[in-house]
Amino acid sequence: MATRPFATRTILSVTTGRLLTKSEGPKDNGIGDMYRLMGWMTGDSPFTHQLGRFAETCKPWLLRWFPEIDKAGSSKATELLDSFIRDDGAEKGIELWLASLALPETYDVPVIPAGNHIHVDPLEELVGMVGKERVLVVVPNDDDEPAFDPIALDC
């Protein structure tokens, strides 16, 4: 079975619902690591508005493969995380919390077995979430230009 290593903090971002990914710079929150993890697991490419559904698909598999990480989602553990963040700031607090869990830094994550993830066209899913009248699709005129993701309008 093919696996790929992912940081424990990225995996816990999926299983706890808390963004724990590591920033790679001043304008980055590390969420790209979640896209890569859930994309790897599902063989699909999640768009931002699909992350919740992808997490619902991936979380049970992560907990099945790595049952020891379930303790990170307990109320006691998340209260400790909040305490560390409040006292030491976000990054240092997350690092202290991760150390307290005594988990490995990475896990080798397999792909979800075929048939356990449903691909939904991102644009169709967005329309289903916010309505056709609130979706604007920008299509470039030149084939050499990069494609744009659909944007949900908040008006």
Backbone bond lengths (Angstrom), bond angles and torsions (degrees), N, CA, C in turn:
res aa  C-N    CA-C-N  psi(-1)  N-CA   C-N-CA  omega(-1)  CA-C   N-CA-C  phi
1 M - - - 1.448 - - 1.533 108.18 -
2 A 1.315 116.12 128.07 1.460 120.95 179.49 1.526 110.03 -72.97
3 T 1.315 115.40 138.77 1.460 121.11 176.49 1.523 108.87 -133.03
4 R 1.307 114.49 165.83 1.459 121.37 176.95 1.527 107.19 -143.76
5 P 1.342 117.55 136.49 1.468 118.91 -178.49 1.525 112.15 -76.01
6 F 1.331 115.29 137.16 1.460 122.30 175.50 1.519 108.35 -134.85
7 A 1.322 115.48 145.78 1.463 121.23 179.33 1.527 110.08 -62.97
8 T 1.313 115.09 139.96 1.458 120.89 178.57 1.524 110.67 -56.90
9 R 1.311 117.40 -38.40 1.472 119.83 -178.66 1.521 111.28 -64.83
10 T 1.334 117.80 -29.53 1.461 120.82 176.01 1.525 109.96 -71.98
11 I 1.313 116.08 -44.22 1.469 121.06 178.18 1.529 110.38 -60.88
12 L 1.337 116.17 -42.85 1.466 120.00 179.67 1.521 111.53 -68.59
13 S 1.320 118.47 -24.74 1.462 120.53 174.27 1.526 110.08 -62.11
14 V 1.318 115.79 -37.09 1.470 120.45 178.89 1.527 110.70 -74.72
15 T 1.314 117.49 -43.60 1.468 119.51 -173.72 1.523 113.75 -79.92
16 T 1.334 118.62 -26.21 1.467 120.51 -178.71 1.524 112.81 -99.37
17 G 1.322 116.88 -18.35 1.457 119.85 -175.51 1.516 112.97 77.99
18 R 1.313 117.39 9.36 1.470 123.00 178.49 1.521 107.94 -107.18
19 L 1.326 118.47 134.12 1.457 121.38 179.49 1.525 108.78 -77.29
20 L 1.321 115.47 104.51 1.463 123.19 -175.64 1.523 111.99 -114.14
21 T 1.320 117.15 4.32 1.460 121.81 -176.06 1.521 110.43 -63.84
22 K 1.328 115.60 156.36 1.464 121.75 -177.48 1.517 110.28 -89.58
23 S 1.304 115.29 131.51 1.457 122.36 177.58 1.530 109.70 -69.86
24 E 1.324 115.41 141.21 1.460 120.49 176.52 1.525 111.20 -106.46
25 G 1.314 117.14 13.41 1.458 120.67 179.31 1.512 111.09 164.28
26 P 1.346 116.72 177.78 1.457 120.33 -174.12 1.529 114.91 -64.91
27 K 1.319 118.33 -24.18 1.463 120.66 -179.36 1.526 111.50 -112.74
28 D 1.322 116.38 28.43 1.457 121.38 -177.35 1.519 108.95 -132.89
29 N 1.334 115.96 138.18 1.463 119.39 176.26 1.532 112.07 -112.69
30 G 1.327 116.49 6.42 1.454 120.40 176.39 1.514 114.98 81.48
31 I 1.332 117.58 3.54 1.465 119.72 -175.97 1.528 111.74 -62.87
32 G 1.322 117.00 -23.22 1.465 120.09 176.60 1.521 111.88 -55.89
33 D 1.331 116.70 -30.52 1.470 120.19 177.27 1.525 111.37 -63.98
34 M 1.332 116.51 -34.84 1.472 119.55 176.86 1.528 110.91 -68.00
35 Y 1.330 116.21 -41.03 1.471 119.70 176.16 1.526 110.05 -58.15
36 R 1.354 116.34 -45.46 1.466 120.26 -178.92 1.523 111.79 -64.72
37 L 1.331 117.33 -43.55 1.470 121.36 179.73 1.523 111.15 -61.41
38 M 1.317 116.35 -53.17 1.467 118.86 -175.80 1.528 111.20 -72.26
39 G 1.312 117.46 -29.82 1.462 120.45 173.56 1.521 110.93 -64.94
40 W 1.329 116.89 -43.59 1.458 121.71 177.68 1.532 110.96 -61.17
41 M 1.316 115.43 -47.81 1.459 120.07 -175.51 1.522 112.30 -63.80
42 T 1.329 116.83 -36.21 1.465 120.96 -174.08 1.518 114.42 -99.60
43 G 1.339 117.25 -16.46 1.456 120.50 -174.80 1.523 111.01 71.14
44 D 1.315 117.02 22.12 1.456 123.89 -176.53 1.527 107.99 -126.23
45 S 1.308 117.71 171.23 1.465 122.16 179.48 1.527 109.30 -118.53
46 P 1.336 117.05 99.98 1.457 118.66 -176.83 1.526 112.82 -71.24
47 F 1.321 115.76 141.40 1.453 122.37 168.74 1.530 106.51 -95.16
48 T 1.306 117.03 162.63 1.467 121.23 -175.14 1.522 112.75 -51.98
49 H 1.306 117.36 -46.11 1.465 120.10 -176.86 1.527 112.73 -70.99
50 Q 1.327 117.42 -7.30 1.463 121.44 179.18 1.527 112.82 -99.48
51 L 1.321 117.80 -5.55 1.466 119.84 -174.16 1.528 113.13 -58.04
52 G 1.319 117.72 -39.17 1.468 120.24 179.35 1.519 112.14 -61.12
53 R 1.328 116.49 -45.09 1.470 120.28 179.87 1.524 110.58 -67.24
54 F 1.319 117.01 -40.61 1.461 120.07 177.96 1.524 110.13 -62.72
55 A 1.332 117.22 -41.12 1.463 120.42 178.95 1.531 110.95 -62.96
56 E 1.337 116.71 -39.81 1.474 119.76 177.37 1.521 111.55 -62.03
57 T 1.322 116.46 -32.63 1.461 120.65 177.43 1.519 111.28 -75.11
58 C 1.326 116.76 -42.86 1.469 121.40 -172.57 1.528 113.79 -80.25
59 K 1.321 117.74 -34.80 1.465 120.91 -174.67 1.530 113.67 -54.12
60 P 1.329 120.33 -50.01 1.468 118.18 -178.48 1.524 113.41 -61.53
61 W 1.326 116.48 -33.23 1.463 119.75 178.38 1.516 110.71 -69.39
62 L 1.320 117.44 -42.37 1.461 120.48 178.39 1.521 110.53 -61.80
63 L 1.328 117.06 -42.35 1.469 120.33 179.12 1.527 111.64 -69.29
64 R 1.318 117.59 -31.76 1.467 120.92 176.94 1.531 110.63 -68.92
65 W 1.335 115.69 -45.16 1.466 120.08 -178.13 1.524 112.55 -73.40
66 F 1.334 117.34 -33.71 1.465 122.44 -174.72 1.532 109.54 -131.35
67 P 1.328 118.14 69.59 1.477 120.74 -173.34 1.525 113.76 -59.41
68 E 1.316 117.67 -24.79 1.465 120.00 -179.02 1.530 112.71 -66.02
69 I 1.315 118.17 -19.18 1.473 119.45 -179.68 1.531 112.42 -78.03
70 D 1.318 116.98 -12.31 1.473 120.28 -178.82 1.523 111.63 -60.00
71 K 1.329 117.22 -29.93 1.469 120.27 -179.00 1.524 111.74 -61.27
72 A 1.327 117.97 -25.14 1.469 121.11 -178.84 1.523 112.26 -67.86
73 G 1.325 117.40 -20.98 1.458 120.89 -178.95 1.516 114.62 -92.06
74 S 1.320 117.13 -0.37 1.467 119.46 -179.50 1.528 110.46 -69.47
75 S 1.324 116.40 156.42 1.469 119.35 179.49 1.528 110.85 -62.85
76 K 1.320 117.34 -35.72 1.462 120.62 177.94 1.533 110.65 -62.30
77 A 1.332 116.30 -43.01 1.459 120.27 -179.07 1.525 111.57 -68.33
78 T 1.322 117.41 -41.99 1.468 118.88 -178.86 1.536 111.33 -72.19
79 E 1.325 117.90 -30.32 1.466 120.35 173.50 1.523 110.33 -64.93
80 L 1.328 116.63 -39.31 1.462 120.86 177.09 1.532 109.90 -65.06
81 L 1.330 117.04 -42.59 1.464 121.15 176.64 1.530 110.04 -57.65
82 D 1.319 116.92 -49.02 1.463 120.76 179.59 1.526 111.66 -59.20
83 S 1.308 116.20 -38.79 1.465 121.07 178.98 1.527 110.66 -65.02
84 F 1.323 116.74 -46.41 1.471 120.19 178.18 1.523 111.22 -61.10
85 I 1.319 117.31 -43.34 1.469 120.96 -179.59 1.529 110.32 -64.50
86 R 1.305 116.43 -43.00 1.477 121.08 179.75 1.533 110.33 -62.08
87 D 1.330 116.51 -42.51 1.470 120.90 -174.94 1.520 113.73 -83.50
88 D 1.332 117.83 -31.27 1.465 120.42 -170.15 1.526 114.71 -123.61
89 G 1.335 118.13 0.52 1.459 120.26 -176.98 1.523 110.17 89.52
90 A 1.326 115.20 164.26 1.469 120.06 -171.71 1.529 113.20 -61.44
91 E 1.312 118.04 -57.59 1.473 119.23 -173.29 1.522 111.91 -66.14
92 K 1.316 117.51 -48.76 1.466 120.73 180.00 1.534 110.05 -64.16
93 G 1.328 116.82 -39.40 1.458 120.72 178.99 1.518 112.16 -62.67
94 I 1.330 116.61 -42.51 1.470 120.31 177.89 1.522 110.08 -64.36
95 E 1.331 117.20 -42.22 1.468 120.40 179.14 1.529 111.67 -62.08
96 L 1.335 116.85 -43.55 1.467 120.15 178.03 1.525 111.09 -63.24
97 W 1.323 115.69 -41.37 1.457 120.55 179.58 1.525 111.16 -64.03
98 L 1.327 116.08 -45.58 1.471 119.80 178.55 1.525 110.72 -59.92
99 A 1.320 116.95 -41.63 1.469 120.58 178.04 1.523 110.78 -62.17
100 S 1.327 117.09 -37.54 1.467 120.36 -179.35 1.528 112.11 -67.10
101 L 1.326 116.64 -25.55 1.469 120.46 179.79 1.529 112.75 -77.15
102 A 1.327 116.48 -19.16 1.469 122.34 179.00 1.532 112.14 54.53
103 L 1.323 115.91 46.37 1.465 121.73 176.46 1.523 108.68 -104.84
104 P 1.330 118.16 158.59 1.466 118.93 175.62 1.533 110.76 -63.62
105 E 1.319 117.32 158.74 1.466 121.41 -179.58 1.523 112.60 -69.25
106 T 1.331 116.09 -29.93 1.466 120.19 -179.77 1.526 109.69 -138.36
107 Y 1.322 114.11 161.30 1.462 122.49 172.22 1.526 107.48 -130.61
108 D 1.322 115.39 145.76 1.462 121.06 174.07 1.524 107.24 -87.30
109 V 1.319 115.53 108.82 1.463 121.75 -172.06 1.527 110.39 -98.29
110 P 1.327 117.02 126.51 1.467 120.66 175.35 1.530 111.46 -81.42
111 V 1.307 114.52 176.21 1.466 122.30 174.67 1.526 108.10 -88.14
112 I 1.325 116.61 142.40 1.464 120.86 175.70 1.528 108.53 -62.43
113 P 1.326 118.12 138.12 1.468 119.53 178.37 1.535 112.21 -56.62
114 A 1.305 115.30 144.22 1.474 121.60 -179.33 1.523 110.17 -51.92
115 G 1.316 115.58 142.71 1.455 121.29 178.24 1.518 114.53 89.44
116 N 1.329 117.50 -3.27 1.465 120.75 -178.49 1.528 113.77 -101.52
117 H 1.321 116.44 2.79 1.460 121.65 175.25 1.517 108.03 -134.20
118 I 1.301 115.84 131.52 1.463 120.75 179.58 1.518 108.90 -99.89
119 H 1.335 115.97 120.76 1.460 119.97 175.52 1.522 108.43 -76.96
120 V 1.330 115.51 130.65 1.456 121.97 174.71 1.520 106.48 -125.30
121 D 1.329 116.23 129.24 1.459 120.22 177.55 1.530 108.50 -53.22
122 P 1.343 118.15 126.59 1.461 120.21 -175.92 1.526 114.09 -58.13
123 L 1.315 117.35 -39.87 1.460 120.15 -179.73 1.528 110.67 -67.71
124 E 1.334 117.11 -43.87 1.464 119.93 178.14 1.525 111.25 -62.51
125 E 1.321 116.16 -38.75 1.463 119.22 179.17 1.529 110.90 -66.35
126 L 1.323 117.08 -40.70 1.459 120.55 178.04 1.520 111.23 -63.08
127 V 1.319 117.07 -44.25 1.470 120.78 177.31 1.523 109.60 -59.24
128 G 1.319 117.25 -41.20 1.461 120.87 178.05 1.522 112.83 -64.88
129 M 1.326 116.84 -27.69 1.460 121.11 -178.39 1.529 112.67 -83.02
130 V 1.339 116.64 -41.01 1.467 119.16 -171.49 1.528 113.89 -120.50
131 G 1.318 118.44 -8.80 1.460 121.95 -178.83 1.519 112.11 94.38
132 K 1.311 115.14 145.10 1.466 121.75 -176.31 1.529 112.53 -58.74
133 E 1.320 115.98 -35.73 1.463 119.82 -176.58 1.528 113.34 -68.88
134 R 1.321 118.38 -13.98 1.467 121.77 -178.83 1.519 112.99 -106.08
135 V 1.334 117.56 8.73 1.462 120.87 -179.11 1.517 109.17 -111.53
136 L 1.303 115.54 129.24 1.454 122.31 176.84 1.516 107.41 -119.34
137 V 1.318 117.15 125.36 1.456 121.31 178.30 1.520 107.81 -107.42
138 V 1.317 116.45 124.56 1.454 122.12 178.17 1.515 107.70 -100.37
139 V 1.330 115.94 122.59 1.459 120.99 -179.47 1.520 108.00 -118.85
140 P 1.322 118.24 122.59 1.465 120.56 -179.71 1.533 110.89 -68.39
141 N 1.322 116.12 151.00 1.462 121.56 178.27 1.520 112.09 -78.07
142 D 1.313 117.44 -32.14 1.452 122.82 -174.76 1.530 109.60 -100.99
143 D 1.306 117.64 130.14 1.474 121.15 -178.76 1.523 112.82 -63.56
144 D 1.337 117.81 -18.67 1.456 120.78 179.24 1.521 112.84 -81.60
145 E 1.321 116.68 -11.45 1.459 121.05 179.89 1.529 109.49 -80.35
146 P 1.328 117.08 148.08 1.468 118.74 177.08 1.521 111.33 -67.20
147 A 1.308 115.26 149.06 1.469 121.09 177.45 1.526 108.78 -77.08
148 F 1.317 117.07 153.09 1.451 122.62 179.46 1.520 109.41 -109.63
149 D 1.326 115.14 147.43 1.449 120.94 175.98 1.531 108.74 -76.25
150 P 1.315 117.33 155.19 1.463 119.19 173.93 1.518 109.87 -64.74
151 I 1.292 116.17 148.27 1.459 121.43 -178.06 1.526 108.63 -121.31
152 A 1.311 116.32 129.70 1.477 119.69 175.37 1.519 107.89 -86.45
153 L 1.304 115.76 123.82 1.463 120.44 -179.87 1.525 109.17 -84.37
154 D 1.304 115.43 140.51 1.456 120.83 179.07 1.518 109.44 -109.30
155 C 1.341 115.31 62.30 1.468 119.42 179.95 1.500 111.01 -134.68
